[in-house]
Amino acid sequence: MTRFFLKNKFLLVTLITILILGGMSYYITTPRNEDPGFKIRTAVITSTYSGADSRQVDKYVTDKIKSVAEQMSEVEDIKSNSYEGKSVVYIDVYETYKELQPIWDKLRRKISNIQSQLPKGVTVQVNDEFGDVFGIILAIVGKDFDYIEIKDYADKVKEELLKLDDTSKVEILGAAQEAVYLYYDNSKLARYNLSPTELQNILSGTNIIAQSGKILVGDRYILVQSDDNYTDVENIKNTIITYGKKEDALKLGDILTIEKTYENPPLTITQFNGEKALIIALSMKDGGNILKFGNTVKKKINELKSYMPVGINIEYAAFQPDYVKYLTDKFTSSLFQSVIIVITLILLILGIKTGLIVGLIIPVTILGTFFVMGNLKIWLDKISLSALIIALGILVDNSIVISEGILKKIKSDIKNIENIAIQVCEKFQTPLLISTLTTSCAFLPIYLANSTVSEYTSSLFKVVACALLISWFLSITFLPYLIELFFKNGLKTSFREINISKYTARFIKKALKNPKRTVFAASIFVILSFVLFSYVPKIFFPDSDRAMFEIEFNMPEGTNIEVTKKVAQQAGEYLKSLKEVKNYSSYIGTSAPRYVLSASPEPVKSNYAMILANTKSYKTVDKLVEDVQNYCSQTFADSNTIVRKVPLGPPYDAPVEIRIFGGDENKLFEIVRDIQKKLREIKGVILVKDDWGAKTPKIKINIDEQSASRYGITNQMIAQSLQAGLSGYTVSSYWRDTTSIPVIYRLNSLSRDNINKIDSMGIYSPLWENTLPLSQFANLSLIFEYPCIIRRNGFLTVTIQGYIDKTETTAQEVIQKIKPYLNSIDFPLGMGYEEGGSVESSKKGNKSIAQKIPIAFSIILLLLIGYFNSYKIPVIILISALMALSGANIGLLITKSDFGFMTFLAYVCLVGIATNNAVVLLDTIEKERKNKNNSNLRLVIQKSARSRITPIFLTAITTIGGMLPLWIGRDPMFSSLAVAIIFGLASSVCITLLVTPCLYFILCSKEAQKETPGQPAQ
């Protein structure tokens, strides 16, 4: 290859120009995103069953939906929450499935098929867009406007935003539902000899908004539409009804109190900085450029602001484009700083000319990688940029090896540069290619794994492999061309050996005097490092460095949404007093939309609220989280409140989760309470709760079936009457513009909110044609029950959730401390526990990667065995590579850094660097050994090892220099990665130059003696 391109220099220059220009074009135009993205393989099935309690919902609705989902082989987990009047079922698909739409279509068909088996009146909705990310969240604020007026302006904004090219979806949150309430009073109805049920039936037939039928006219059908009787409140008040056998007539306004207001209580409430607001959430189409999209949205919002009246403001509650710009600018800056430091060190160590030649390969390699990334549709995000930073630590080695080999030889034969370059490249191109391929294969399991983690990080393998292969190609083509170009007029100095070489050579000589002792000492150090590694904190992904944090409020089940609102407002007032807080948006009764992939939206619940707070700087977030957590814990005794930074990686509800499943409720919660008590005793655990919550009071109606039947009253009639009286019954609707407004029939608040009057509520008797008090055939009792029944794969399951102070402990440490107690529990038959949270996510990700390691290991082994035609040398290389990790273990412990997924990548990088160095070193030793002029194995090893000192030290020094900005900057994503590489390289140099030669001597000395009979190996 070198010969071909040096003979065809114009072709080479053209190819390099294409790589450079293509890479620059990619960098300027490519889409930028926060994350590479992954699919949320979850569908949510929400069903409503008005009037049913949680046990009835669980039995008659949830169980049937679960049974249907269980029939699908693609389904991995089924989690169901059965509330009063509502069922929410989460269907998780196995991570091996990539195409989800056919699965969701199949699920919809199955749900549709069982609709007839569900109780009458049950409505079912399947949401397969649960994973949509709404990166831009706007707030339409109108302090002095009512929600209807704000909604009108929000609709206009939504309409305009939907017209933008890259807009995928726009949703409005917090919009209050208008409603007309018809309040009745039992005593007033009694004066007219009317029962609530009779009046309800009359009202239900009064307004018609559906088709009445169609008639055939000629060859066409024409629809017949009844006129809408209800068009406004006055119209409703003046509606004449007839009742009784005499068909007496009266106006509704005479017997009912009629009010047009908002649905009470509201399902959700949204605010911005504590003021009345509606939230608009935008999602972008796949493949769009978030920065371009953000600019387009900002431009449109600025246009719309000019049309808004005074008092209506459009604010930004979350704006992903700004964070993505900050993120890519920061990563690019880190990459640029690393490149500058590496090139500067090369210039200082090797001299101007040699340094420029070697240094020039780095930016060309990066631009070439950009060019290939563009063709593979790999966009710029935190993972692809991470891969480039990791690759930077490996790719410089190829250039140093080739340049050293050429420059050392051309000193004595300057006129024959081209031939020397060809000879050197032909000598090293195969071992360097083998080391490049083996290093790339180390990242292969991440790409092959069937998991969300793999989907999230798969670009690592592609980018690292591309960067290393391009580096190898440039080192054996473009680098010789540059050397020939730069040194055609002569070479003043050869490749400069660093001063440390002669001292290192002495250590190599001493190590080889007693190789077994050297290997033994190194082994002790390695074993000790891995023992100490057990004390390194383990995490999955670090928290994000967004200038933002979340507050979650979990009030007792059944809490009125107005009470939850007051708690959120009080917390908001505290946020206003903190000068570091820029603004905040509040979501009462619901959570913020999924504004990042790692977020886990909550279902609508009156006892839940969330605040999303933006800060002026990321640097203040840690302190703010601590202060706000302390305030909330001390102020809101009734709320389980957690304040946390925005997480990274796959989503989970709580860092620490323990699922207890099986058995009956009593035994289940007996065990749960004991575990919760133990969890609270662990240092660093700041909040422990479970997903069932506490038991809540419930009024149970004990019906005397025999007595009720004498009056012709059924259980269903009682349930319907109570629903109409207490919650309200939608009897009709009318249209305002394009909005259908429900007309709700309901008992007045004086009777409805008085618990002592429930037993006197009237139930209509069709046999007696009269209204009877409920107490005549039923009695009331107060009981306490769990408001929600939760199952996982059919088993009753309680998830214990623990939140931690991450400065004191990690989720992994908490699980390790509680596990002995969990294992000591004597679970009855059918009961047990599972780990959840970040630990489960980490294990699933690691397991999926581990399953693919044999494939990568086999490829690496075959490459090494095939090249060296030996079993011993690949074993030496692999041992050396693994021993090189010892320094990283020590470094993480000394610097108190975490070991997470990014640190794992640093370990893979270290294995790659150590493999690179070992392959070239052992290849040099092998070639020298097989030279009949070198029969003394010790001298052969010493000579070969000395020839590799300079390039190995250069690679280490430049890579360490490149990683320093990441370590010093304390970047949450890269700090521990940089620490592992810096300390790991220090140990890798020692292992490669001292231990690897000794291992070779121990394993190959007998073989060397056979090849040179009569000559001692030692």
N, C-alpha and C positions, 0 to 999 in steps of 0.2 A: 504493500500500500504506500509506504514512504517513497519508494522508487518511482511509482507511477505519478504521484502528485508533485514530486520534485522535478520530474521530467515535463510535467504539464502545469507550470506555475500559474498561467493565466486562469486555468480552470479552478485551481485552488483558491486564488484571490477572489474570483467570482463567487465561489461557494461561500467563502468567509464573509464576503460583502452581503450576500443574501441572508446569511445567519444574523449578521449585525443589524441590517435594515429591518428584517422581519421581526427580530426581537424588540427593536425600538418601537416599531409599529404596534406590536402586541401590547407593550407596556403602556403606550399612550391610549389605545382604543379599547383594550379588553375590559369586560365587566369586572367590577370589584364587589365583593360580598363579604359579610362578616364571617359566615361559615360556608363550607362546601355543601352543606345541607345533607339531610337524610330523611327517609320516609318514616312518618309516624304511622305504624301499622296497626292503627286502632280505629274501629268504628264505634259510634255511640248510638245505642237504640233507646230512645226516650218514649215512654208510654204514660198516658194519663188515664186514671180510673177513679173518677170523682166519687167521693163518699166512702171509698174503701179504706180500711186501716192498713198498716204496713204488712200485717200477716196475710190479709186477704190479697193484697197486691203481690206479695211474694208467692203465694200459692197459685193464684189464678192467672197471673200475667207473667211475672218474672220467670217462673219455672218453665212455662211453655216456650218462652223465647230462648231460655238457656238450652232446653232440649233440642230445639232446632239448630242452634249454633254448634252443639256437641256433635251433630251429624256431619259437620264439615271437617274434612281431614286437614284443611289448611289452618284451622284454629288452634292456637297454643294455649291461651288462657281466657277464661270468662269470669269477669268480676261483675257482680250485680249489687245494686243498692235499691232496696225496696222501702220507699217512704209512704207516708199517708197520702194516698191518691196519686202516687207517681212511682214509676219504675225507671231506673237508669241502668242499662247493661253495657259494659265495655267489652268489646270483642277484640282480642289481640291475635294477630296472625303471626305465624312463624317467620323469623327473620330471613329464612332462605328464599322466601317469595319476593320477587322484584316487581312483578306486574300485579297491582292490587285491584284495579277496576273490575276485572272479571270476577274476582272473589266477592267484592261488594255487590255486584249485580246478582250473583248467585244467592247471597245473603238476603237481599231485598225480595227475591222471588220466593224464598222459603218463608220469610216473614209474612209476605202477602198470602201465602197458601194457608197459614194458620189463623188468619184474621177472623174467620168464622168461628174458630174454637175459643176465642177470647170473649170475655163477658161483654154484653151489649153496652155500647157507649165508650169502649176503650179505643183511644186513638194511638197510633204507633208512628214514630218518625225515626228514620235511619239517617244518621249523619256520618258520611264517610270523608268529610272534609275537616275532621277534628285537628289535623296536623297543619292546617294553613297558618302561615306566619304573617302577622300584620305589623310590618316594620315601621309604619308611620301611623301615629295616633294623634288625632287632632281633638281639640275641645272647643265647642261652640258655646261661649259663655254669655249669659244674659241675666245679670243680677236682678234687674227690675222687670224682666219679661216672664210671662208664664211659659210652661213647657210646650204648650201648643204653638205659641209664637216661635219659640226657639226651634221646635221641630220643623216648622215651615222653612226657616233659614237653613237648617241642617239638610233638609231634602234638596234644596237648591244647590248647596255645596256638593252633596253626593252626586247629583245629576251632572255637574260640571266635571268632577273628578273621574267619573266613569267614562268620560269622553277621551281621557288621556290614553295614549297608545299602549303604555306598559301597565296600565291598571288592570288587575285581575278581578278584584272584588272590593266592594266598599260596604261596610256595615255600620249601622247607627246603634249605639248602646245607650240605655238609660231613658229612652223615650217613654213618657208616661202614657198609658192607655186611657183615652177618654171613655167615659161611661155615663149612662143615665141610670140613676138608682130610683126604683119605685119602692119606697119604704111603707110597709103596712103596720097597722096596730091592731092587735087581736080584738081589743074591746070595741074599736070603731067598726071593724068588720062584723062583729057580733050584732051590732045595732041594725045592720042591713041583712042579718041572717046569711052572711057570706062566710065561707071557710077559706083559709089561705090557699088550700089545694084547689078549690073550685075557681077562685080568682086567678090562680096561676094558669089553670087550663084555658080560661077565657082569654087571658093575655097572650098565651102562646099561639093562639089562632088568629090574632088580630092583624099582625103585620106580615106581609108576604114579600120576600125579596128574591124568591126563586122562580124558575119558569113554571107557569101554570099548565103548559101543554103546547101542542102544535096542531094545525089543521092543514089539510091538503088543498091547495088552490092551483088548479091546472096540474102541472107536473112538478110543482115545488111545495115544500112544507114551509109554512109561516109560523114562527113562534108566537104564542099568546102569553103576554106578560102582565100580571096584575099590577095595579098601581101601588107604589109604596105609600102606606098610610102614615107612617111615622117619618116626618121630615125635620122636625125640631121639637124642642121641649114643650112649647105652648101647644103644638099640635097634639102631643101626647096627653097633656092635661085636659084638653077639650075632647078627647076620644070618648064616645058614648058606648057604654057596654050594657048588655041586657043580661039579667040573671034570674034565677028562680023559675018556678013553674008559671008564675004570672008574667014572666019576662019583663020585670021592672027595669027601667033604664036610669042610668046616672053617669055623671062624668067621672073619669079616673081621678081628676084633681080634687074631687070632693071626698074621696075615701083614701087616697094615697098621698104621701108627701113625696113630691117628684123633684129631684135635683140632678143637674148636669154637672159633673165634676170629673175627677180622675179615679181610676180603679183604686179601691181602697181595701186592704193595704196594697201599695205598689209592689211589684215583683222585684224591681231593681231601681236604684237611684245612683246617678253619677254626678260628680262635682269636680270643679277645678279650683284649686286654692280655696276650698271651702264654699265656693259660690255655685249657684245653680248652673248646670252645664249639661250638654249632651256630648257624647264621645263619638267621633267618626274614626273608624279603623280602616286602613288601606293595606291591601296586599298586592305585591307586584307579580307579574307573569314570570314563569320560569324562563331563565336565560336573559332576563333583563339586566340592565346596568343600574344598580341601586343609586349610584352617584348621579347619573343622568336623570333618573326617575325623581330623585330628591329635588334636583334643580327645577325640573318641570313642575313638580307639585308646589314648590315655594313660589314660583312665578305665577301659577294659577291662583294660589291663595292670596298673594298680594293684589291680584286683579279683583278677586272677590271681596276683599276687605273694603275696597272703595265703594262697593254697592251696599255694604251693611249699614244699618242705621246706628246712630249713636247709642252705645250701651250694649251692642252685640259685638263681641270680639272673637277672633279665631286664634287660639293658642296651640302650641306644640306640647303635647304631653309626653311623647316619645318620638324621636326622629332618628331612625337607624342610619340614614345616609351620612349624618354628621359623625356618628361613631365609626362607621366603615372608613370614612376619609381619615379620621384620626388613627384608626387601626392600621390601614395600609401605609399611611405616611410614616407611622412609627416603625412598622416592620421594615419598610423600604429603607428608612433611615438607619435602622440597626444593620441591615444587610450592607448598605453603602459604607457605614462606619467600619464594619468588619472587613470589607474588601480593601478599604483605604489602609487600615492597620496592617493587614496581611501584606499588601504590596509594599508599604513603607518598611516593614521588617525585612522583606526580601531584598529591597534596595540597600538597606543598611548592612545586611549580612553578606550579600553576594556582590555588591557593587552596582553602579548605575546601569551599565549595559546589560549584564546578566540579569539583574533585578527587573529591568524593564521588560526583557523578553519573557521571563517566567511570569511576571506580574500581569502582562498583557493578556495572557491566556485566561486569567480569571474572569475579567469582564466579558470577553468574547464567549467564554463558556456559559456565563449567565444569560447573555443575550441570545445565544443559540438555544439554550433551554427554554427561554421565553417563546422563541419561534416555534419550537416543537409543542410546547404547552398550548399555544394558540390552535395548532392543527388538531390536537387531541381534545380541544374544548375544555381545558383545565383553566379555570379563572383564578384571578388573584384573590386569595383569602388567607386567613390565619394559618391554615394547614399547608397550602402550597408554598407560602412564604417561609413557613417553618422548615419545609423540606429543603429549600434552597440554602437556608442558614446551616442546616445539618450537613448538606452536601459540601458546603464550603470547607468543612473540616477535613474532607477526604480528597477532593479533586486536585488540590495543589500538589499532592505527592507525585502524580504522574509526570508533571512538568519538571519537577526537581530531579527525578530519577533520570529522565532523558537528557536534560540540559547538562547534568553532571557528567554523564557518560560521554556526551559529544565534546564538551569543552575540555575535558581532561585529555582527550586524544588529539584534538586539532592543534594543541600547543606545539607539537613536533611536526605537524604536517598541515600547515595552514592552507596550502594550495589545493588540498584534496578534501575540503569540507563536506562536499555533497556525498562522496563515497563513505566518509567516516560516519556521517549522519545516518546514511542508509544502513550501515553495519550495526551501529548502536541501536537504532530503532528495531531492526530485525531481531536483535538479541533480546531486547526488553519488551517488544510489543505483545508477545504471547503471555509471559508471566503477568504483565500489567493488565492484559485483557482478562486473564483468569481471576486476578484479584478484584478487578472491577465487577466481574460477573458474580463472584462469590459475595462481595459486599452488597450488590443489588439484591441478591437472593435472600440476604438476611432480612430485608424489608418485605419479601414476597408474602409471608403468612398474613401480614396486615391487609394486603390486597385480596388474597384468596378467601379470607375468613367470611363466613356468612353471619354477619351481625351488624347491628346499628353502628357500633364502634368502627368496624371495617368500612362501612359505607361513608362514615364521617371522615375517615383518615386515609381512604384508599389512594388519594392523589400523592401521598408520601412516596409510595413505591414508584409510581410513574415518574415523578419529578426527580427523585434521587437517581433512579436508573438512567433517565435521560441525561442528567447533569454529568454523571460519571462516565457514561459512554461518549458523550461529546467531549469531555475533558481528555479521555483516552485518545479519541480520534485527532483532536487538535495537537496533542502532545507528540504524536508520531507523524504529523503532516505539517501543520502550521508552525509549530515550534522549530523544527529543523530549517524551515524556510526562513524564519526570522533570524536564526543563528547565522545562517549563510549570508543573509542581507546585512546584519549588523557587524559581522566580523570578516567581511570579504577583504578588508584592508589590513588585516593582521590582528593578533591577539596579544595584548600586553601582559595579561595575567591569566592563569588557568582558573578553573572553578575553585573558588576560595573555600578552603577548609576552615571551619570554625575552630576557635582555640581550644574548645573543650574536647576535641577529637582525641588528642594525644593522652589526656587524662582518662577518658573513657576507655581507650585501648588498653590502658594498664589494668583497669577493672575487669575487662573482658579476659585478659590474660590470667588474672588471679582467679576469676570464676572458673576458668577451664582447668586450673590446677587440681581442683577437687569438685568436679561437676555434680556429683551426687549430693555433696554438702550444700552446694548452691541451690540445687533444685529443692532440697529438703527445707532449707531456710525460707525460700520463696513460697513453698507450699504452706508452711506454718503461717506466714504473713497473709496469704490468700484466705486460708481457713479462718483466721482471726477476723479478717475484714468481713467475711460473710456472717460470722457470729455477731459482730457489732452491727451489721446491717439490719438485724432483727429489731434494733432500737431506733431505726430511722422511721419517722412517721410515714404511713402509707395513705395516699389519697387516690382518687380516680382522676378527676380533672380539677384544676384550681378554680376559684371564683373568677368571674370576668372583671376586667378593669374598667367597666363602664362607670361613668359618674352618675350612678343611680343606685337606689336600694328599694327593697319591698318591705311593706308591713302587712302581715296577715292577722286578722282578728277572727277567732273562733269563739263565739258566744255560746252559752248553753243552748241545746236544741230547743226549738220552739220560741226563741226570743223574737219579739216583735221587731220588724225591720226598722221602725222608728227609734227603738232603743239602740240597735246596732249603729244606726246613723249618728246618734249622739256621741257614741264612743269614738267613731271615726272622725267626727268633727272636732272633738276635744283633742284627739291626737294631732289633727291638722293644725289646730291653734298652737300647739307646742312646736310643730315644724316651722310655723311662721316666725317663731321667736329665734330660730337658729339661722344666723346670717349666712351659713355655708349652704343652706337649702335654697335652690333656685326657684322651684315651683313643685307642685304635687297634684296628682289627680286621684280622686277617690271613687271606688267602685263598691257600692253597698248592695248586698244581696247577690253579688256575683264577683268574679275576678276580672282583672284586665284581660283583654284578648291576648292570644299567644304572640307576644311581641318579640320573643326570641325562641329558637327551637327548644331550648332547655326548659321553658316555662311549662307548667302543668295547670291548665285552666280548671276551675272548679265549677260544678253544676250550680244552678240558681238555688240559693238557700237564704232565708231571712236572717239567719244567725251568723252570716259570714260577711266579711268586708275586706277590702284590700286597698292599700295606698301605694302608689308608684311615685317615688320622690326623685327628682332630678337635683343634683348638687352642682356647685360651681367648679369643683375639681375632684378627680378620682382620689387624690391624695387624702381628702378629708373623709372619705366614705367609711373607713374602718372605725374612726372615732365617732362618727355620727351613728353608725349601727350600734355601737356599744352604749352611747348616751340614750338613744331612743329606746333601745331594749330595756334599759334600767328604768326609764320613765314609764313605759307601758306596763312593765311588770309590777311596779309600785302603785300605779294609778288605776289599772283596770283588773281588779281582783277576779271578776267574773269571766274574764276573757283569757283564753289561751292565745297569747300574742307572741308572734315570732317576727323578728326584724332580721333581714338577711340581704347579703349582696346578691347580685344577679349571678346564677351559676352557669357553668359551661358544660358542654357534653350532653349525652342523652338525658332526658328528663326523669325525675323521680320526685315523690312527694316530700319525703323527709330524708336527711342524711342517714339516720339510723332507723331501720324498720325491722320489726320481728313479727311475723304472722303466726298466730296460734289458730289452728283449724281443727274442725271435727267436734264430736260430742254435742252435749246440750248447752244451753246458754249459761246455766248456773255453774257447771264445772268449768266451762270456758272462761268465765269472768273470775272465778276463784283463782285460776292459774294466772290470768292476765294481771290481776291486782298484785300478786306476789312478784311477778316479773317487773312491773312498773316500780314497785318499791325498791327493788334491787338496782334498777336503772338509775333512779334518782340519787342513789348513794355514790355513783361513779363520778369522779371529779371531771368537770368540764361539761357535764350534761346540764343544760339550762332549762329545758322544758320537756316533759313527758306527757303524752296524751294518747288516746286511741281514736280510731275513726268511727266508733259507735257513739261516743259521747255518753253523757250521764242519762239515767232514766228520767223521763219527764212525766208530769201528772197528766192523767187522762180520765175523762168522765165516761164511765162505761154504762150503757143503757141495758139493763137486764129485763128483757121482754117476757111477759107471761104469755106464751104462745096460745094457750087455751083461751085466755081472757080476750086477747086481741082478735082471735078468729071469730069470737061471738059478735064482734062489731064489723067483721069483714075487712079487718085491717091486716095487711101483710108487712113483713119486715122491710120490703122494698119501699112501700108507701111511707113507712116511718122514716127511713133513710132519706128519701126525697124531700119530705116535709122539713126535716131537720137541716138538710143542706140548703134548701130555699130560705129557711129562717135565719140560719147562722152565717153561712158563707155567701148565700145568694144564688139565684138560679137565673140563667140567661133565658128570657122569655121571647126576646125579639131583637131587632137591630134596625138602625137606619143609617143612611149614607150622608157623610159630609165630604163633598168633593169625591175623592177616590178612597176615602177611609170609611170602613164599616164600624159603627159605634154600637157596642152592645147595650141592650136595655136589660137591667138586672133587677129582679124582684127579690126583696129582702125584708126581714123583720127590722123594725126601727132599733136604733142603738140602745135606747133605754132598756128594752127587754132583751136585746141580743147580748149585751155585755154584762148582764146580771145573771150570775151563775145560779142564783136562787129561783130564777123564773124559768129555767129550762124545763123543769118537770110540769110546768103549767102551759107549755107550748101546745097549740091546738093541732090535732091530727084529724083529718076529715074521715068520717065513717060513711062509706057508700051505702051500707045497710040502713043506718039510722038517718042518713042525709043530714048529718049534723057534725059539728066539730067537738071533739072530746079532748080533754087535757091528757097529756102524755102519762101523767101519774095514775090514770085510771087503769092502765094495763101494763105499766112498766115502772121500775124504780131505778134510781141512779146510785152509782158507787164510784168513789175516787180510787183509781189504781195508778201505779207507776210502771211504765214500760219504756223499752228502748224505742226511740222514734224511727229508727232505721234498722233494717235487717240486711246484713252484708254477707254475701257468699262469694267464694272463689272456687271455680270449677265444681260448683254444687255443694261444697262444704261450708257450713257456718264458719266465718273467719273474722277474727279481730286482729287488726294491724296496730301494734304498739309503735308509736312514732316518737323518736327522740331527736331533739335539736341540740346542737353542741356549740360551745365556744371554741372556735377553730384555733385560737391561740393557745388553748390548753390541751386539746385532744383531737383525735380524728375519729371518723365513723368506724374505721377498721379497728382501732384500739378499743373502742367501746364494745364492739362485738366480741373481740378477743377476751375482754374482761367478763362479759356476761355469759359467754358460751359455756364455761364449766358449770354454772348454775343451771342453764338450760338443759344441758346433757344429764344433769342429776335429777331432773324432774321425772317422776314415774307417770308418764302419760297413759291414760286409759286406752284401750283398744280403739283405733280409729282416730285418735288425736295425735297431734305432733306440732312441730314448728318449722318455719322456713325463714331464711334471712331475706330481707328486702332492701330498699333504699339504694344508696350509692354502692354499698358492698355487693349487692346482687348484680347491679349493672356492671361493676368492675369484673366480677367473676364470670359473668356471661361473656363479656368482651374478651377477657383473657383466655377463657376456655375455647372460644371460637378461633382465636389466633393460635393457641397451642395445638389445636387439631390439625392445623395446616403446617406446623413446624416440620413434621417428618418429610413432607414434600420438599420444602426448601433445603432441609438438611441433606436429603438424598441427592439433590442437584449439586449442592456444594461439594459433597463427598465425591460424586462422580467426576466433577470438574477437576478436583485436586488429584484424585487417583489417576484419572486419564492423563493429566499433564505430567505428573511426577512418576507415573508407572510404579507406584509404591503405596503400601498401606501405612508405613511408619511415618512418612513425612506429613500426610494429611492429619494424622493423629497429633503430631507435634504442633502443627499450625492451629488446630482446634483447641488444644490445651493452652497454648500461648495466648490465643484470643480470649479465652474465658478467664485466664489468670489476670489479664489486663484490666478486668473490671474491679479488681481489688481497690485500686486508688479511688475509683468513683464511690465505692461503699464508704471509705474513710472520709472522703470529701463531704458527702451528704451529712454524715454524722457531725463533723467538725463545724460546718456552717449552719447546722440545724435546718437543713432543707428537707422538703418532702420528696418522697418517691411516688410519682404519679405516671400517667400515661406518657407525658412528654419526656420524663426522665427515662422511662423504658426505651424511648426512641434514641436517647443519648447513649444508652447501653448498646443498642444495636449499632449505632455509629462507631462506638469504641471498638466493638468486635470487628467492624469493617476496616478501621484503620490498622488494628493489630494484625488482621489477616493480610492486608496489603503489604505491610512491612515484613511479615513472616514469609510470605510467598516469594518476594523478591530476594530476601536474605537467603532463604534455603535454596532458591534457584541458583544464586551466585555460588553458594557453598558446593552444591551438586556439580556445577560445571567446573569449578576449580578442582574438586576432588577427582573428577574423572580425567583431569589433565595429568598424564603420567609423570609430568615433571614435579608434581606436588603430591608426594606420597605420605607426608606427615600430616595426619588428620588435624592435629591441634593447630599447626601452623596454617593449614588451609582455612580452618574455621576463623582463626584470629584475623587473617588477611581479609577474608570475605566480610566479616563483621565490621572491621575497620572501614572498609569501603562504603558501608551503609550508614556509618555514624552521622555524617553531615546531612544527607537527605532525611534521615529519621528525625534528627534534632530540628532541622529546618521545618519539617511538617508539623512537629509538635509545637515549636515556638510560634509559628505563624497562626496555627489553629487556636492556640491559647490566647494569642493577641486578639484574634477575631472574636473570641467568645467573651472577652473582658467587658465590653460595653453592655452585654446582656446581663452579666452577673452584677456589675456595678449599678446598673439601672434598676435592679430588683424587679424586673418585669415578672408578673405573676405566672405568665405562661412559659417563659424561657429561663428564668433565674436558676431553677434547679437543674434544668437541662445543661446550662452553661457550666454550673459547678461540677456536674458529673463528668463532662467532657474535659474540663481543665484538669481536675485531679486524676481522672482516668488516664489522660495522656501522659501525665508524669509517671504513673506506674507502668503504662504501656511501653514507654521508652526503655525502662529498666528491664522489663520482662523480655522484650524483643532482643535487646543487645546482650543481656547477661544470661537469662534463663533459656531462651530458645536455642542458642548455640550449645549450651550444656545438655539439653534434652536430645539434641541431634547427636552429640558426641556419645551419650549413653546408649542410645538406641541404634546408632549406625556404625559404631566403631568396629564391631565384628564384621560387618559387611565390607567395610573399607579394607580390613586386613585380608579378606578373601580376594579382593580385587588387586591388592599389591602384596603378594606373598613375600615373606622374608622381611617385610618392613613393619615395625611395630606401629600400632595406631596411636599409642600414647608416648 
